[in-house]
Amino acid sequence: MTMTSRQRWFALLEGKPADRIPTDYQATDEVTARLLKDLGCDDEESLWRKLHIDCRKFVEPVWRRPDDCEDPKADMWGIRYRSVDYGTGAYDEPEFMPLANVDSVEEVHAHRWPDPDEFDYGPITCAVESADGYRPIHAGCYEPFLLYGYMRGLETAFADLALQPEIAEAILGRILDFYYEHHRRIFEAGVGRIDLTFVAEDLGAQTGPLMSLPMYRRFLLPGQIKMAELARSYGVHVMYHTDGAARIFIPDLIERVGIEVLNPIQWRCPGMEREALVAEFGEKIIFHGSIDNQQTLALGTVDDVVAEVRQSVEIYKNARWICAPCHNIQPVSPTENIVAMYETIHEIGRR
């Protein structure tokens, strides 16, 4: 029997066989626009169908900018961004960081923090009630330290953990308070139709962890546990995103946070080798990603992509795996490489 995308995801979440290995998609806007053009697709849904991609359907509330937000160019946190062109595309980078110069807990609390009352959650209810059930529905993302870095400056944010922990705890506490109530309202608005949410934080760099395990356990783990428990209380499954060499954190993520899906498996980073992860954690979580977007998809040949997909199928044969790029596909990746990834897994990933 041919399954829907949602049925494939839930087969893995429930530890059951799917009709084929599920797939997913992450890419910059420039890549998606190019694929639509190159493959002659009118919209993203037709692109997913053409490439047999089991994308999630993302739903979100609408922020209604209140009158006391004085900077019309800033987001709800007070961060102002600028577009930075890197040649083949552009990213938004923080230009103004509202907490860059705070030096006390009192100044942290004096900042104009967003309020869930500023949001209209009705669009979530409308979206889930009109969904046809073909795709899993994803809502919400809690990633506090990334936001902390945008509000404070990344270097200062890391320094705070060691030098000004009271400021770190105050900022992270305000972020957690907002997101806990924000996600609660999102899940309520989802009327039981939301399937997945992100509890996330980039914990690894290319060569090692971004922070020590004790620092993670002090500053980030308690909030992640609380947010994951909230999701589970609404029947929402927990995905976790971390880049890089994050091996030392995985036991806590599984045993204490209770994650079910780990993304994106940058297997070229130390400690993230696929075989070792499958051997240790293969019975406990779903692996999501793994097809290398820094070398194979970006700089390799079609044959290189096909070989890596085949190799991954073999490595994950006794585990639960969703085939996807190991982060956002960048514009440097040729269309033929991207297509080769999805065509190959569709060809050989059937059960």
C-alpha positions as CSV (number, residue, x, y, z in Angstrom):
1,M,0.0,0.0,0.0
2,T,1.3,3.4,-0.9
3,M,1.5,5.7,2.1
4,T,1.0,9.4,2.4
5,S,3.9,11.6,3.7
6,R,2.3,11.8,7.1
7,Q,1.9,8.1,7.3
8,R,5.6,7.5,6.5
9,W,6.7,9.9,9.3
10,F,4.3,8.3,11.7
11,A,5.4,4.8,10.8
12,L,8.9,5.8,11.9
13,L,7.7,7.6,15.0
14,E,5.8,4.5,16.0
15,G,8.6,2.1,15.2
16,K,6.7,0.5,12.3
17,P,7.8,-0.1,8.7
18,A,7.0,2.4,6.0
19,D,6.5,1.7,2.3
20,R,9.8,3.5,1.6
21,I,12.4,5.6,3.3
22,P,10.8,9.0,4.0
23,T,12.5,12.2,2.6
24,D,12.6,15.8,3.6
25,Y,13.9,19.1,2.3
26,Q,15.9,22.0,3.5
27,A,17.2,24.8,1.2
28,T,17.7,28.5,0.8
29,D,15.0,30.5,-1.0
30,E,17.3,30.9,-4.0
31,V,17.6,27.1,-4.4
32,T,13.9,26.5,-4.1
33,A,13.2,29.2,-6.7
34,R,15.8,27.7,-9.1
35,L,14.3,24.2,-8.7
36,L,10.8,25.4,-9.5
37,K,12.2,27.0,-12.7
38,D,14.5,24.1,-13.7
39,L,11.9,21.4,-13.1
40,G,9.0,23.3,-14.5
41,C,6.9,23.3,-11.3
42,D,4.3,25.9,-10.6
43,D,4.5,25.8,-6.8
44,E,6.4,24.1,-4.0
45,E,3.8,21.4,-3.5
46,S,4.2,20.3,-7.1
47,L,7.9,20.3,-6.6
48,W,7.6,18.1,-3.6
49,R,5.4,15.7,-5.5
50,K,7.7,15.6,-8.5
51,L,10.7,14.7,-6.3
52,H,8.8,12.4,-3.9
53,I,9.6,14.6,-0.9
54,D,7.8,14.1,2.3
55,C,7.9,17.7,3.5
56,R,6.2,18.8,6.6
57,K,3.5,21.5,6.4
58,F,4.6,24.5,8.6
59,V,2.0,26.6,10.3
60,E,2.5,29.7,12.4
61,P,0.6,32.5,14.1
62,V,0.7,36.1,12.9
63,W,2.4,38.8,14.9
64,R,0.5,42.1,15.2
65,R,3.1,44.8,15.8
66,P,2.0,46.8,18.8
67,D,2.2,50.6,19.0
68,D,5.0,50.6,21.5
69,C,7.4,49.0,19.1
70,E,9.2,52.2,18.2
71,D,11.6,50.9,15.6
72,P,9.6,49.9,12.5
73,K,12.7,48.1,11.1
74,A,13.2,45.8,14.1
75,D,11.5,42.5,14.8
76,M,9.5,41.7,18.0
77,W,12.8,41.2,20.0
78,G,14.1,44.6,19.0
79,I,16.7,43.1,16.6
80,R,17.3,44.9,13.3
81,Y,18.8,43.0,10.4
82,R,20.6,43.8,7.2
83,S,20.9,41.7,4.1
84,V,24.4,40.4,3.3
85,D,25.1,39.2,-0.2
86,Y,27.5,36.3,-0.5
87,G,27.6,36.1,-4.3
88,T,25.0,33.5,-5.1
89,G,22.4,34.6,-2.5
90,A,21.8,36.6,0.6
91,Y,21.3,36.1,4.3
92,D,19.8,38.4,6.9
93,E,22.4,39.2,9.6
94,P,21.8,41.1,12.9
95,E,22.8,44.7,12.5
96,F,21.4,46.1,15.8
97,M,21.5,44.0,18.9
98,P,19.3,45.5,21.6
99,L,21.0,43.9,24.6
100,A,24.5,44.4,23.4
101,N,25.3,46.9,26.1
102,V,23.2,45.8,29.1
103,D,25.3,45.3,32.2
104,S,22.7,44.2,34.8
105,V,19.7,41.9,35.4
106,E,17.6,45.0,35.9
107,E,18.5,46.3,32.4
108,V,17.5,42.9,31.0
109,H,14.1,43.1,32.6
110,A,13.6,46.7,31.5
111,H,13.9,45.6,27.8
112,R,10.7,45.6,25.8
113,W,10.0,41.9,25.6
114,P,7.3,40.4,23.3
115,D,4.0,39.1,24.7
116,P,2.0,36.2,23.3
117,D,-1.0,38.6,23.5
118,E,0.5,40.3,20.4
119,F,-0.2,37.3,18.3
120,D,-3.2,36.1,16.3
121,Y,-3.3,32.3,16.6
122,G,-6.4,31.9,14.5
123,P,-4.4,31.3,11.3
124,I,-3.1,28.1,12.8
125,T,-6.6,26.7,13.5
126,C,-7.6,27.7,9.9
127,A,-4.5,26.0,8.5
128,V,-4.8,22.7,10.3
129,E,-8.6,22.4,9.7
130,S,-8.1,23.0,6.0
131,A,-5.2,20.6,5.6
132,D,-5.9,17.5,3.6
133,G,-3.9,15.2,5.9
134,Y,-1.3,14.3,3.3
135,R,1.6,15.9,5.1
136,P,2.6,16.0,8.7
137,I,2.0,19.4,10.3
138,H,4.9,21.2,12.1
139,A,4.5,24.2,14.4
140,G,6.9,26.1,16.7
141,C,10.6,26.3,17.3
142,Y,12.3,26.9,20.6
143,E,16.0,27.9,20.0
144,P,16.9,30.3,22.8
145,F,20.7,30.6,22.6
146,L,20.7,31.5,18.9
147,L,18.2,34.3,19.7
148,Y,20.3,35.3,22.7
149,G,23.3,35.7,20.4
150,Y,21.3,37.9,18.0
151,M,20.1,40.1,20.9
152,R,23.4,40.3,22.7
153,G,26.1,39.6,20.1
154,L,27.4,36.0,19.8
155,E,30.8,36.5,21.4
156,T,29.3,38.4,24.3
157,A,26.6,35.7,24.7
158,F,29.2,32.9,25.1
159,A,31.3,35.1,27.4
160,D,28.2,35.7,29.6
161,L,27.9,31.9,30.4
162,A,31.3,32.1,32.1
163,L,31.6,35.7,33.2
164,Q,28.1,37.0,33.8
165,P,25.9,34.0,34.4
166,E,23.2,36.1,36.2
167,I,22.7,38.0,32.9
168,A,22.6,34.8,30.9
169,E,20.0,33.3,33.2
170,A,17.9,36.4,33.1
171,I,17.9,36.6,29.3
172,L,17.3,32.9,28.8
173,G,14.6,33.0,31.5
174,R,12.7,35.7,29.7
175,I,13.0,33.9,26.3
176,L,11.7,30.7,28.0
177,D,8.8,32.4,29.6
178,F,7.7,33.9,26.3
179,Y,8.1,30.7,24.3
180,Y,6.4,28.4,26.8
181,E,3.2,30.4,26.7
182,H,3.6,31.1,22.9
183,H,3.9,27.3,22.2
184,R,1.1,26.5,24.6
185,R,-1.2,28.8,22.6
186,I,0.1,27.4,19.3
187,F,-0.7,23.8,20.4
188,E,-4.1,24.9,21.7
189,A,-4.9,26.5,18.3
190,G,-3.7,23.4,16.6
191,V,-6.8,21.5,18.0
192,G,-4.9,18.2,18.1
193,R,-3.7,18.4,14.5
194,I,-0.1,19.5,15.1
195,D,2.3,16.6,14.7
196,L,5.8,18.0,15.2
197,T,7.7,20.8,16.8
198,F,11.4,21.9,17.1
199,V,13.3,22.0,20.4
200,A,16.6,23.2,19.0
201,E,20.0,24.7,19.6
202,D,23.2,24.6,17.7
203,L,25.5,22.8,20.1
204,G,28.3,21.8,17.8
205,A,30.8,23.5,15.6
206,Q,32.7,21.9,12.7
207,T,35.4,20.4,15.0
208,G,33.9,20.1,18.4
209,P,31.2,21.3,20.9
210,L,30.3,25.0,21.2
211,M,30.1,24.8,24.9
212,S,30.9,22.3,27.7
213,L,28.4,19.7,28.9
214,P,28.1,21.3,32.3
215,M,27.3,24.7,30.8
216,Y,24.7,23.1,28.5
217,R,23.1,21.3,31.5
218,R,23.0,24.6,33.5
219,F,21.8,27.1,31.0
220,L,19.9,25.2,28.3
221,L,18.8,21.7,29.3
222,P,16.2,22.7,31.9
223,G,14.3,24.9,29.4
224,Q,14.5,22.2,26.7
225,I,13.1,19.6,29.1
226,K,10.2,22.0,30.0
227,M,9.4,22.8,26.3
228,A,9.6,19.1,25.3
229,E,7.2,18.1,28.1
230,L,4.8,20.9,27.0
231,A,4.8,19.5,23.5
232,R,4.2,15.9,24.6
233,S,1.3,17.0,26.8
234,Y,-0.4,18.0,23.6
235,G,0.6,14.9,21.7
236,V,3.2,16.7,19.7
237,H,6.4,14.9,18.7
238,V,9.8,16.5,19.4
239,M,12.4,17.1,16.7
240,Y,15.8,18.4,17.7
241,H,18.2,20.4,15.5
242,T,21.9,20.9,16.2
243,D,24.6,21.4,13.7
244,G,28.2,20.1,13.9
245,A,30.0,17.9,16.4
246,A,27.4,17.5,19.1
247,R,28.0,13.9,20.1
248,I,28.5,14.6,23.8
249,F,25.0,16.1,24.2
250,I,23.0,13.3,22.5
251,P,22.5,11.1,25.6
252,D,21.0,14.0,27.5
253,L,18.8,14.9,24.5
254,I,17.4,11.4,24.3
255,E,17.2,10.5,28.0
256,R,16.3,13.8,29.6
257,V,14.8,16.0,26.9
258,G,13.1,13.0,25.2
259,I,13.7,13.9,21.6
260,E,12.4,11.5,18.9
261,V,14.1,12.9,15.8
262,L,17.7,14.2,15.5
263,N,18.6,16.6,12.7
264,P,20.8,17.1,10.6
265,I,23.6,14.5,11.2
266,Q,26.7,16.3,9.8
267,W,28.6,13.0,9.6
268,R,31.9,14.5,8.6
269,C,32.2,16.2,11.9
270,P,34.1,14.4,14.7
271,G,31.9,12.1,16.7
272,M,29.0,12.3,14.3
273,E,30.0,9.3,12.2
274,R,26.9,7.5,11.0
275,E,27.9,4.0,11.9
276,A,28.7,4.9,15.5
277,L,25.5,6.9,16.0
278,V,23.4,4.0,14.6
279,A,25.2,1.5,16.8
280,E,24.7,3.5,20.0
281,F,21.4,5.3,19.4
282,G,19.7,3.5,16.5
283,E,17.1,1.9,18.6
284,K,16.2,5.2,20.4
285,I,15.8,8.0,17.8
286,I,15.0,8.7,14.2
287,F,18.0,10.1,12.2
288,H,17.0,13.0,9.9
289,G,19.4,14.4,7.2
290,S,22.9,13.0,6.6
291,I,23.4,13.8,2.9
292,D,26.3,16.1,3.0
293,N,25.6,19.6,1.7
294,Q,29.1,21.1,2.3
295,Q,31.0,18.7,0.0
296,T,28.9,16.1,-1.7
297,L,25.8,18.0,-2.8
298,A,27.7,21.3,-3.3
299,L,31.0,20.2,-4.9
300,G,30.6,16.5,-5.8
301,T,29.4,14.9,-9.0
302,V,26.0,13.2,-9.6
303,D,27.9,9.9,-9.1
304,D,29.2,11.1,-5.8
305,V,25.7,12.0,-4.7
306,V,24.3,8.6,-5.8
307,A,27.1,6.8,-4.0
308,E,26.5,8.7,-0.7
309,V,22.8,8.0,-0.8
310,R,23.5,4.3,-1.4
311,Q,26.0,4.2,1.4
312,S,23.6,5.9,3.8
313,V,20.8,3.4,2.9
314,E,23.2,0.6,3.9
315,I,24.4,2.3,7.1
316,Y,20.8,3.1,8.3
317,K,19.3,-0.2,7.2
318,N,18.7,-1.3,10.8
319,A,17.7,2.2,12.0
320,R,14.9,4.7,11.3
321,W,16.1,7.3,8.9
322,I,14.6,10.2,7.0
323,C,16.7,11.0,3.9
324,A,17.4,14.8,3.6
325,P,20.4,17.2,3.2
326,C,22.4,17.7,6.4
327,H,21.3,21.4,6.4
328,N,20.0,24.0,4.0
329,I,21.0,23.2,0.4
330,Q,23.1,26.2,-0.8
331,P,22.9,27.8,-4.3
332,V,26.3,26.4,-5.1
333,S,24.7,22.9,-5.3
334,P,23.8,22.0,-8.9
335,T,20.2,21.1,-9.7
336,E,21.3,17.8,-11.1
337,N,22.9,16.8,-7.7
338,I,19.8,17.7,-5.8
339,V,17.6,15.8,-8.2
340,A,20.0,12.8,-8.0
341,M,19.6,12.6,-4.2
342,Y,15.8,12.4,-4.4
343,E,15.7,10.1,-7.4
344,T,18.2,7.7,-6.0
345,I,16.5,7.4,-2.6
346,H,13.1,7.0,-4.3
347,E,14.6,4.2,-6.5
348,I,16.4,2.2,-3.9
349,G,14.6,3.2,-0.6
350,R,11.5,1.1,-1.1
351,R,10.7,-1.5,1.5
